[in-house]
Amino acid sequence: MIGRGMRVLLRAIRMEPFMFTLGALGAIVHSGTTIAGAFVSGAIVDMVVVPSVENGEPALAALAIAVVVLIFVSLLKIAGMISRRLGAGAMQFRLQARHRRLVTRRYLGLPVSWHQKHQTGTLLSNANADVEAAFVPIAPLPFAVGTLVMLAAAMVALFATDWALALVGTLIFPALFLLNVVYSRKMSPRMTRAQQLRAEVSAVAHESFDGALVVKTMGREAEETTRFNVSADELRDSLIRVGRLRGLFDPIMSALPDIGTLAVLVVGVWRLSSGAIGVAEIVSVTFLFSVLAFPVRAITWVLADLPASVVGWERVHGVLKATGDMTYGNGALDREGPARLAFDSVSFSYEDGTKVLRDVTFDVAPGKTIALVGPTGSGKSTIASLATRLIDPDGGVIRVDETDSRTLKHAELAASVALVPQVPFVFDDDVRGNITLGRDLGSSDPDEQVWNSLRIAQADGFVAKLDDGLDTQVGERGTSLSGGQRQRLTLARALAGRPRLLIMDDATSAVDPKVESAILAGLKDSDNPASVLVVAYRRATIALADEVVYLEGGTVVARGSHETLLAKVPGYANLVTAYERAEAERAAEGEFIDDSEVSA
């Protein structure tokens, strides 16, 4: 554990060499002045205190010199302390900030399939608690380096003063390091478990808070509280075990230098009685051991935090080295006119081998609207994810404008293709920020483009009635908006980028069918018409499409107009009829309310 911890520290030093050097030099100056102060104190006793006692009057000249020397040593010590703390603090916080950015950037670079295998709470813990733990030893590290220099200088000074006193040091100092080795080995598994439990508690809490609506409507508050308490209690017990070990270790580490001081006094009196050393030597060495008691703790702090540092770093390193990156080429797309999308013998399977798509072939002609229809589990959402390259197929080719999407350069596809997902996500921002997402919309009047996108998405009516219009804060996940309003805001966000291909994965399920029809009609009549692939359920939506692609079991069963499939494909007719009956029942129950004019 110590070896792995030292490698983490060396890596940190290589990342921030200047700040480490600043802190280490300050610590060395502080250590040097501490040792100098011990021998200055001995000299003052020998040259000022003893003569004053023997003569019955103070030695004023010697006292004045002593004051000047003490002030000079103290100023150097203060300068060293400031340099040490500035270097150590800046180094630690810069490393933590850098690695939070690296972890977040890595999250964004990994595919959706990787994120689906990791709990959100665990990912939050990696980016926060684990990063902090990885670099906790950095704060006392320069102090520890200065202390090592101090110990080396102290040993030289001890041997130069008296061999017997040096022998005390050679017994005490190695004992400190041996104790730290034992401590690290015992602490490592405890810290590993504690870090794992931190992530689990974070995951449970995030899941409970994120699913608060379900928890409350199902009356599961007590059960969720119990579930969280179990994880929290495990973390508590784990941290208590860590605290017990540290509580045993710290007093022993603090006591060893004090034991050394007592041993110096005993040995020093014996050596003084034999005439081998004088009073000044005893005072200097005793003072040296007393001032070493606190700096030695810096080594203790570093070694005590190494187990947590190693665990935190390994968890962070696991994210940074995660595999599954998508490869990109140098291809580019034309930015004008509607795009063409083509699936050519595309297949896709989950990691467990479950086949989702088999030999899927169809295309979306420029400017056309294709409705993707099929029963649950037929692969519609998978096709939407493949079309936007959130995932890659196992076999076959997906082409945009006759170009394999895998050969396009990074972010090139996003400039031409937009996905409106099933579940709308609204940021805790104002309406304008949720539409633009900080993008350069390429317009002399960005707000006009925002309003135009809202009009096509049938959202301009309710936005105009909000208290602050585009400046209205919508709350976390858009809590101040209805479900239909959130869906239309998400659609407007996609339209604001003027996509050449728009993919809608059941993106209007929460709005009134009439509003949905107006949205699809507006997409065709806009100034920047796009090709549209829409995962559709409602008959009215399907009827607006130029063509329908019908899926069953991950395979394209039929393709043609809505009327043709309705007449010739029994499975399609049964499915659409079932959807129509369900829509009628929901409408009869008043589930769909045209909230286009409802103010938040």
N, C-alpha and C positions, 0 to 999 in steps of 0.2 A: 504493500500500500504506500509506504514512504517513497519507494522508487517511482511508482506511477504518479504520486503527488508531485514529486520533484520535476518530472517531465512536464506536468501541467504548468508549473511555475516557470520553467525555462521557456516554454512556448509563450507564456504571457510576457516574459522579459523581452523576447525577440520581437513581440508585437509593439511594445512601448519602451524601446531602449532609452530614449531621452528622459522620460519621466522616472524610470527606474534608477537611472544614473543620478538624477537630481536628488531623489529620495535617499539612495544609498550613500551618496557623498555627504548629505546632511546627517545621516545616521552615524557615519564614521567620524565626522567632526564632533557630533554630540558624544559619541563613545570615547573619543580621544580626550575631550575636555573633562569627561567624567573621571577617567583614570588620572588625568593631570590634577584634577581637583583633590583626589585622594592623597597624592604625594605633596601637593601644596598644603593641604591640611596638616599632614605630618610635619612638614617643614615649619609651619607656623607654630605648632605646638613646641617644636624643638628650639626655634629661634626667638619666639615671642613669649609664649605662655610660660615655659620653664624658666627662662632668665628673669621674667617679671616676678614670678613666685620666689625665686631664690634671692633676688635683690630687694624685694619689697616695694618696687615701683615699676610702672609700665615702661617698656622700651618703645617710646613713641615713634622713633625713626623706623624701626623695624615694623611696627604696627602699620604705619602709613604705607610702607612698601607692600605689606601683606594685603591691605585693603585694595590697592591699585591692581595687584595681581589677581585677586579674587574677582574684582569687577571685570577685568579683561577676560578671564576664563568664563565667567558667567555670560558675558555678551556673546562669546564664541559658541557657547552651549545653546543659547537662545536662537542664534542664527542657524545652527545645525538642526535644531528641533523644528523650526519653521520650514526649512528646506525639506526635511524628512517628511513632514506631514503633508505639505503641498504635493510633493512628488508621489507619495503613496496614495493619497486621496484621488488626485487627478488620474493616476494610472488605473486604479480600480474602477472608477466610474466611466472612464473612456473605454475600457475593455468590456464592461457590462453593456454600455450603449452600443458598441460595435457588434457584439454578439447577438444582442436583441435584433438589430437590423439584419444580421446574417441569417438568423433563424427565421425571421419573418419573410425575408427574400426567398429563402429556401422553401418555405411553405407555399409561397405563391408560384414557385417554379415547378413544384411537384404536381402530378396529375390528380384529377378528382378521385381516381381509384385508390390512391395512397391515403388521401384524407378520409375516405369512407372506412378505412380500417383502423383509424385512430380516433379516440374520443376527444371532443373539443376541449374538455377540461384538462386532459393530459397535454394537449398542444399548448394551452395557456400556461401550464406549469413549466413546460420546457422553455418557453420564451421568457418566463419571469423568475420563478423560484429556482430553477436549475441553473440559469445564467448567473443569478446572484450567488448561489452556493459555489459555483465553479471558481469564482474570483474573490471569495471572502478572505483567503489567506494573503491576498495582495496588500491589504491595508497594513498588517504588521510586518510584511516581508522586508522592507528596507530597514526597519528597526532591528529585525532579527539578523540581517547582514551586518549591521553596525555592532550588534551584540557579539557576533562571532569574532569580529575584529577586536572588540573589547576583551573577549575571553583570551584570545591569542596574546594580546598585549599584556593582559593581566598575568598570564602564565610566565611570560618572559620577565615581567617585573617581579613576580614571586621568586623565581629562580635567581634573579639578580640580587634579591634582598636576603633570602635565606632558604636553604634546601629543605629544612623541616616544614616551614610554612608552605613552600611549594608543594610538598608532598600532600598536604591537606587539600590543595586545589586539584591535584591530579586524581584524588579520590572522589571529590564532590562533583566536578564537572562531567566526567564520564558517566557518573550515576544519573545525572540529569538526562543525558541522551539515551541511556539504556531504558530508563523509565518511559521516555517518549516512544521508543520502539514498541515496548509492550502495550502501551496505551493505544497506539495506532492500530495494532493488530486486533485488539479487542473492540475498538470503536468502529472499524470498517463495516462489519455486517449490520451493526445497529444503525449507522447512518444510511446505508443502502436501503434498508427497510423503511426508514423514516422518509426518505425522498420519494420512494414508491408510493407510500401512503399519502403524502402531500398531493401527488398527482391524482390519486383515487378520490380523495376528498374534493378536490377541485372539480373533477369530472362529475361526481354525484351532485354537487351543488349547482353546477352549470346546467345539468340535465333537468334538475328540479325547477330551477328558475325559468329555464327556457320553455318548459312544459307546464308553467304555472296555470294556464287556462284549463288544460286537461286535468291537472291535479285537483283544482278547485271544483270543476263541474262534475267530476267523478267522486268527490268527497274523500279523496285519498290523502288529505293533509297529514293526518296522524301517521299513516304508513310511510309517507315520504320523509317525515320527520324522524321516524324510527330508523329508516334506511340511512339517512344522513348521520344520525347519532352513532350507528354502528361503526361507520368509517371514521368519524371524528374521534370516537373512543379508542379505536385501534391506533390512530395517529397520536393521540394523547399518551397512551401507554408506551408507544415506541419512543416518543420524545422523553418520557420520564426515565426510561432505561438509559437513554443517552445522557440525560442530566445526572443520573445516579453515578454513572461511570466518571463523568467529568467532575462531579462533586467530590469523588474520592481522589481523583488525579490532581486537581488544582491545589488542594491543601498540601499534598506531599511535595509538589513542585515548589510551592512557596516556602515550605519548611527547610528544604535542603540548603539553600544559601544561608539561612539563619543558623542551621546546625554547623555550617562551615565557619560562620563568624564565631560561634562558641568554641569550636575546635581551635581556631586561630588564637583566641585569647588564652586557652589552656596551654597550647604549645608555645605561644609567644612568651608567657610568664616563665615557662621552664627555660626557654632560650635566653630570656633576659637575665634570669638568676645565674645562668652560667656565663654571662657576659658576651654571648655570641652576637646579640643585637641590642639596639638601644630603644628608648621610648618612641622615638620618631618612627622607626620601622614597624613597631607594634601598632601604633595609631594609624599609619598609612595602610597597612594590610587589613586591619580590622575595618577601617572605613571603606576600603576597596570591596570587601565582601558584602558590606551592608548596602553599598550603592549598586552592586551587581544583582541584588535580589529582584529588583523590578525589571531591569533590562532582560534578564534571563527569561522572564515571563513572556517576552516577545517571541522567543523561540518556541515556548510552550503554545502560544496562541497559533503560530503557524502550523506546528505539528498537530495540534488539536483539531484544526479546521481542515487538514489535508484529507481525511476520509470523506467529509462532505464535499470537498472540492473535487475529488476524483469521481465520486458518484454523479455530481452535477455535470462535470465536464463530459463524462461518458454518455450521459443522456442527451446533452446538447450536441455532442459529436455524432451521436446516432442520427439526429435529424439532419445535420450538415452533410453527412455521407449517405443519406437515404438515396436509393436508386429508383429508377422509374421515369427519368427525365425523357421528355419527348425531343426527338432530334428535328432540326430545322434545316432547310436549304437556303438558297439565295433567290428563289423565285418571287415574282411580283405579279400582281393582278392589275387589270385595267380598272380605273376608278370611275368610269363613265358607264351609264346604262345599267339595266337589270342584269344580274348574274345568272349563269347557268349552273345547276347542280346536277351531278350524275353519280349514282351508285352503280358500280359494275362488279357483280358477283361478290358482294360484301358478306362476310361472316364475322361473328363476334361471340366470344364465350367469356363467362366469369372465370376468375382464377381457380375456382374449384372444379372447373371443367364443364359446368352447365352451359349448354348451347343456347344462345339467345336469338341470334340471327343466322339464317342459312341461305347463302347464294341470293342475296337481295339485290335486285337490279331494277332501277327506275330512274327517271330524270325529271328535273323541274326546268322547263324551258324558260328563257328570259321573259320576264313580265307576266308569267302565268302564276296562277294560284293552284297548288296541289293540296288536296285534303288527304291526310293519312288517317285511315280508319281501321280499327281492329279491336278485338276483345282485350280485356286486361291481361297483361303479360305477353302480348304478341310482339313486343319489341319497338313500339312507337317512340317512347322516350329515349331508348338506346339509339335509334336512328337520329333523333334530334341532337343527342350528345356527339355522335360521330360526325354529323354534318358541321358542327362548330368546332370539331377537333378537341373536345374535352377528353376524349378517349380515341384510341386508334384501333382499327379493325384487325382481326387475326388474319384475314385473307381478303383479297379483292382490293379495289381502288375506289377512292372517293375523289371526284374531280370537281373543281370549281373553275369555270371558264376553260375547260379542257386541260387544266393543270392539276396534277396530283397534289392534294392539300398538304401532304407530308414534305413536299419539296419547297414549300413557301417559306420565306423568312419569318422570323418571329414577329408576331403581332400583325402580319400582313393580312391574315384571314379576318381578324377582328375589325379591320378597317372596312371590310366589305360585307361581312356577315354578322347579324345580330340575333341572339337567342332571347326570347321572352319565356322564362321557365314557368312550370306549373305553380310553384309557390313563389309569390312575389316577395322580394326583399327590399325594404325601404330603410334607408339610413337615418340616423338621428341627426337630421339636418333640415334646412328649409327646402321648399319645393324646388326652387331653382337649382340648389346644390344636388338634389336627387336626380334631376334631369341631366344636368351637364356633367356631373362627376368630375369637375375641374378640367374637362376636355376643351381643346380649342375647336369650336364648332365650325370654324372657317367662314364666319359670317361677320359683316360689319356691325350688325345689330344682333348679338346673341339672344337677347330676350325675345326678339321677334321670332327667331327660330324655335325657341322654347315654346312660345305660345302656339306656333304652327304645329309642333309635335303634339301639344296638348289637344288642339282642335281635332287632329286626325284620330287621336286616342279617345275622343269624346270626354276629355277631362277638363277642358277649358271652362265649362260652366261651373263646376263645383270649386275649382281653384279661384276663379274670379270672385266668388262669394266668401272666400276665406278672409279673415280679418286683415291679414297683411299680404294677401295675394301670393306672389312668388316668394315673398320673404317669410311666409308662415312656417314656423317650426312644426314638424309633423310628429316628433317624439320618437323614442326608440322603436324600431321596426314599424314605424308609422301607426302607432297605437291610436292617434287621434283621427284616423281615417277608417272608412269601412273597407270590407274585403274587396268590393268592386272598385273602389277608388284607388286602393293600393295596386290592383292589377292594371288599371289604366295608367297610373303614374309610371309603373314599370315599363309598360308598352311605349309611353311617350319618351322614356329614357332611351330605349332602343332606337326609336325613330329619329331622335335628335341627332344621332350620328349619321343620318342619311344612308342607311345600309342599302346595298344592292341586292341582298338576299335576306329576307326576314323569316325566321323560324319561330313559330308559336306553338309551344308545347302545352296545349289545353290552357292557354294563357288568359282566357276570358270566361272561365267557368263561373265566376262569381258576379258577372254582370247580367243584366236583363238581355234576353235574346234580341230584342229590337236594337239595343245599344250595340250588341255584338255585330249585328248586321250592318249598322251604320259605320262601325270601325272598319270592317272588311271592305265596305264600299269606299270609304275614305282612303284606304290604302291604294286602291286602283286609280282614284281620281286625283291623287296628290301630284304636286309638281315634280316629285322625284319618285316615280313608281318603282317598286321593287318586285322581284320574284318572291313568292310566298309559299312556304311549306307549313301547313297548319295541322297539328294533331287535333282532330275534330270529333265531336260526339253528337252535337245537335244537328238535326236534319236541316235546319235553316242555314247553318254554317256550311254544311257539306254542299248544299244546293248552290251556294255562291261560288264554289270552286270550279275552275275550268275542267278539272279532272280529279278522279278519286283513285288512290292506291289502297287496296284492301289487303290487310295482313292477317294471317292465322299461323300461330305456332312459329313465328320468326321467319315466315316465308311470304313472299308476295303471291297471293292467290289469284288476284284479278286486278285489272286496271281499266278504267274507262269513265264515262260520264256517270253521274249519280243515277240517272234514269235507267241506263243500260245495266248497271250492276244490280239495281233494285229488281229488275225484271229477270236477270239471268243467274244471279249468284244467291242461292237460298241463305247461306250463312250471313252474307251482308244484309239482306233484307230483314232477316230475323233480328240482327244486332241493331240496325237503325230503328226498326219498329220498337224494340225494347227501350232504346234510348228515348224515343219520342214519347212512349208511355210514361217513362220515369220523369221526363221534363213536364209533362202535363200534370202529373201528380204533384210535383214540386210547385208548379205555378198555382195549382188549385189551393195548395196549403199556404200560399203567399210567401214562399221562400225567396222568390226573385222580386226585388223592389228596385225600381228605376231610381237609383240614388245619384244620378248625374247632376241633379240640382240640389242635393242635400249638402248642407254646410257642415264642415267638421266642427 
